[in-house]
Amino acid sequence: MHKVVEKYFHSVSSKILLLLFLSAPLWAKKQNVDTSSATTTVDETTEEETPAFPLFWQILLREEPGYAVARKDSLLNPDDFLGLPRVQNRVLASVDLKLPIIGGGGINPVLELVVADTFLYLQYEGHESLAKPSLSHAQNFLKEAYLNFRPSSFWLLSLGRKNITDGVGYSRNVVDFLANPTTLPGFNLDNRVRIKNREGTILLRNEFLWKGGSFSYTYVPEFTQSNYSDAKVATEIDRLTQFNRKDAHWVKLYEYVWGIDLSLHYFYRNRHNAGVTLAKVFGDALELHGEVRVQEGSAVQTVKQLNDDIYVGPTLVQGALYTFEERSSGKAYVRSLVGAQYTFENKLNLSIEYYFNGEGYNASQMNLFYNALGVAGSRYDNSAFIFGTQNPYRLFLLAANQNFAYLSLGMHYAFMRLYDPELFGSNKWEGALYTSVLVTDGSGLLAGELTYKMNDYVSLQLLVNGFWGVPRSEGGAFYQTVSALIAAEAQF
């Protein structure tokens, strides 16, 4: 297995060496900067201070039983044809590690290794009507494993698998160009939790930092699909490189100017993207932020009706068929977000955002999608509609579930999150209430979290998600009405 991975890394080694050569800091300003992350926080320490660099490690163990209630009138899952489990339990064990390799002056080591790894054991009940047995599954997720190298106080190189989450939004990160869905199953739809738990991308990031600003270039090398005869090896390699199918380039310029955090972005992988983010803090309580992203073309597929029902007298001789089609590559799509965050004197925090999704379905596209789901749901198990060896309506339902991204189907969304770090006036309790709504149909999600910290190491959590909406709405088409979990977590 190590030889297989080594072969894939060797295929891009020449590209990385060339990039390292071209990235010499010819113009960066030499300042004392805290380069512990891709930020521009000024290092207030003096050059004489040479603190030690202790090993940082964190271990988390989490037991998480959960229960879900299926929506009986779901257009995406009629009669529970997906056979989704109602009860599941997962056990998580994660390790976060920062290992300094070479010390040096300042507040950061010259070379350090960062690793974030999660092991998952999942159990869930079967589905008797579909003859699916109860199953269990164990898998390891290497979320991050990269080297940080600091040739100077103003120059930082990161090489390896890293989870980059640029953006200032809370419900969305419009300029999070390396976004990918979390690979860890669960019930928490809070965007910040999902971002934290996803796998990183194999990349090289080159950053130049100065007081109040930074410039970075991120390169994602291409890994083609494996052609190994061993299916297990091929699957593992494909999973490890699932976000590296094409070369990608990301340029970001950040500057703190006139009291505003301003970032300019350019990203290319298959299509051109340009973006800007702004954030400004007023006093100690209010923060306003916004993001805009313009993208050439879209990977989102839309529904197309191939034909209408054809009757001869009372007999249906040809059923209406639907499919998904790709969009025109030349069209520009805009996504934008504006929001505010306010912290009250009692530490209660309120976040509100509006999100415009230019890739979403308009009213006519949404209506056609629901029509197609309704027809497919009434015919997917009818033997009269088997052509060849497959029922096209069953295939359409499977494709619809694969293409469906909850809270991303429409165009206009509102988001609210209320968080209290000292619920009931105690630092042992914290709670959050958040909701996301598709404005045009009023459907969405309402979720609540309650956490009790028994001590510095052990905590208990209750999370409940509620989904609402009529069947012909985004929330109503979803296949659950309620999902909940109780978690016990130990952190060291």
C-alpha positions, -999 to +999 in steps of 0.1 A: +000+000+000+028+024+008+044+017-026+011+026-043+008+059-025+045+066-031+039+061-068+011+086-069+031+112-050+061+107-073+039+115-103+036+151-091+070+155-075+085+174-105+056+199-104+060+205-067+098+210-070+093+235-098+067+254-078+091+256-048+118+270-070+094+296-085+080+307-052+111+324-038+102+355-018+114+383-041+092+410-028+077+401+006+082+427+034+102+414+063+081+418+095+077+399+128+045+380+121+026+352+138+026+326+111+010+298+131-018+299+106-028+317+074-035+349+093-017+383+097-016+387+134+014+408+144+040+391+166+044+414+196+074+395+209+109+406+204+136+388+185+154+380+218+125+358+230+130+322+220+102+302+237+102+264+236+080+245+211+062+218+231+043+190+213+006+198+210-018+169+210-055+164+216-074+132+217-112+130+214-135+100+221-172+103+213-201+079+216-230+090+196-263+071+194-289+087+171-325+083+158-343+096+127-379+098+117-385+092+080-409+115+061-436+093+046-445+117+019-410+126+008-407+130-030-370+120-028-377+089-009-412+076-016-422+045+005-386+047+019-373+031-013-337+041-002-341+019+029-326+045+052-319+034+088-339+049+117-314+041+144-277+043+143-247+046+166-213+057+159-181+058+179-154+084+170-118+085+180-098+114+167-062+127+173-049+162+165-012+166+167+013+194+161+049+182+163+077+208+161+107+194+142+130+224+140+129+251+166+143+286+157+136+321+170+103+339+172+071+323+183+069+295+157+090+265+148+108+265+115+094+231+106+064+214+121+042+184+113+004+187+117-018+156+117-056+152+122-069+117+120-104+103+128-114+067+133-151+059+129-171+028+138-207+030+126-236+007+134-271+010+120-302-011+119-314-028+087-346-023+068-368-054+070-391-046+040-360-043+018-343-073+033-313-052+044-296-066+075-282-045+103-248-034+093-215-022+109-187-004+093-152+008+104-131+033+085-103+057+091-102+093+078-069+110+075-083+146+075-050+164+076-013+155+074+010+183+063+043+201+070+046+238+078+080+252+068+090+287+076+122+298+058+118+332+073+094+352+095+074+364+065+074+332+044+053+301+051+051+269+030+025+241+037+027+208+019+004+178+023-033+171+030-048+203+045-083+215+051-084+251+040-116+270+050-112+306+038-143+327+041-161+348+067-197+334+064-212+312+092-239+294+072-219+294+040-184+301+028-188+314-007-151+316-014-142+283+002-130+271-032-118+237-019-151+229-002-161+193-001-188+175+019-178+160+052-171+123+050-182+117+085-219+107+088-239+124+114-268+147+122-252+181+127-259+204+098-242+234+114-218+246+086-189+252+110-191+216+123-193+202+088-163+223+076-142+212+106-149+175+100-142+172+063-111+157+047-085+181+034-071+184-001-035+174-011-019+207-019+011+230-017+003+265-002+029+293-004+022+324+018+040+357+022+030+377+052+035+412+063+020+435+089-017+438+081-017+416+050-007+384+032-004+369-003-009+332-009-007+308-038-022+273-034-015+246-059-036+213-060-018+187-081-038+163-103-042+127-093-059+106-120-082+076-112-062+045-103-060+016-127-049-010-102-064-045-107-069-049-070-103-033-063-096-025-027-063-007-035-080+012-064-109+023-041-085+034-014-064+055-038-095+071-053-109+080-019-076+095-008-074+117-040-111+123-046-106+161-046-075+160-069-090+150-102-077+181-119-049+206-113-062+236-094-047+271-087-058+295-060-044+330-055-055+351-025-045+386-015-055+398+020-051+433+035-064+450+066-072+485+053-094+513+067-105+490+095-118+464+070-106+428+065-105+426+027-096+395+006-094+391-031-095+356-046-089+339-080-094+302-084-092+279-114-101+242-117-121+234-148-136+269-147-126+304-137-137+318-103-132+353-088-143+364-053-141+390-027-147+390+011-151+419+035-156+421+072-156+450+097-159+451+135-177+480+152-167+484+188-166+452+208-200+438+199-210+442+162-194+426+131-206+429+095-194+407+067-200+398+031-188+376+003-192+375-035-182+348-059-185+349-097-181+315-114-178+305-151-201+276-157-217+253-131-214+216-121-251+217-110-274+197-132-310+207-140-340+185-148-351+182-184-383+166-196-378+144-226-414+138-235-450+139-222-473+110-214-488+096-246-523+080-244-542+059-269-577+062-256-575+054-219-543+034-222-509+050-215-486+038-243-456+059-234-447+075-201-432+109-196-394+106-191-371+130-173-333+133-170-306+156-156-286+177-180-255+198-176-256+236-179-239+258-205-203+262-198-202+299-209-227+313-185-215+332-153-231+323-120-230+346-089-232+336-053-232+362-025-237+365+012-243+394+036-245+390+074-240+404+108-229+391+142-237+408+175-225+398+210-246+410+239-232+419+273-243+386+288-221+368+260-252+358+240-242+358+203-266+364+174-257+357+138-280+366+109-273+361+071-289+363+037-275+340+010-281+343-027-273+311-047-270+319-084-266+282-091-299+274-076-331+265-094-355+292-104-393+288-099-399+270-132-369+247-128-380+239-092-416+231-103-403+208-131-381+190-105-410+184-082-432+172-112-405+148-122-401+135-086-439+130-083-441+110-115-411+089-107-424+082-072-456+068-086-440+046-112-406+035-098-419+001-086-444-006-114-434-035-136-451-020-166-423+006-168-394-017-170-375-011-203-347-035-209-336-045-174-342-012-156-371+010-146-361+046-157-381+062-129-361+043-103-329+054-120-342+090-120-350+089-082-315+076-075-300+103-097-321+129-079-309+119-045-273+119-057-277+154-071-297+168-042-278+190-018-301+201+011-304+238+016-287+244-017-314+237-043-330+271-043-318+307-048-327+328-017-319+317+019-321+333+053-300+320+083-301+327+120-280+313+149-283+322+186-255+309+208-252+311+246-218+300+260-232+303+296-267+289+294-286+291+327-259+315+340-233+287+343-202+280+323-210+243+325-239+247+301-240+260+265-267+260+240-274+270+204-305+274+182-301+278+145-324+278+114-319+280+077-349+287+054-355+288+017-373+321+015-393+314-016-412+283-002-408+288+035-393+253+041-361+246+060-344+234+091-347+243+128-320+228+151-311+230+188-280+220+206-275+216+244-242+207+259-233+200+295-196+201+305-192+177+334-155+188+339-126+200+317-126+167+299-160+151+297-192+166+282-227+154+272-246+168+242-282+167+229-288+177+193-322+178+176-329+187+139-364+194+126-372+197+089-404+213+078-422+220+045-450+208+023-441+179+000-435+202-030-408+222-012-371+217-005-376+209+031-407+187+024-389+168-003-362+158+022-365+123+036-366+131+073-388+151+096-367+148+128-332+135+136-317+135+170-286+123+189-272+121+224-234+122+226-209+115+253-175+131+246-141+128+264-114+152+253-078+152+265 
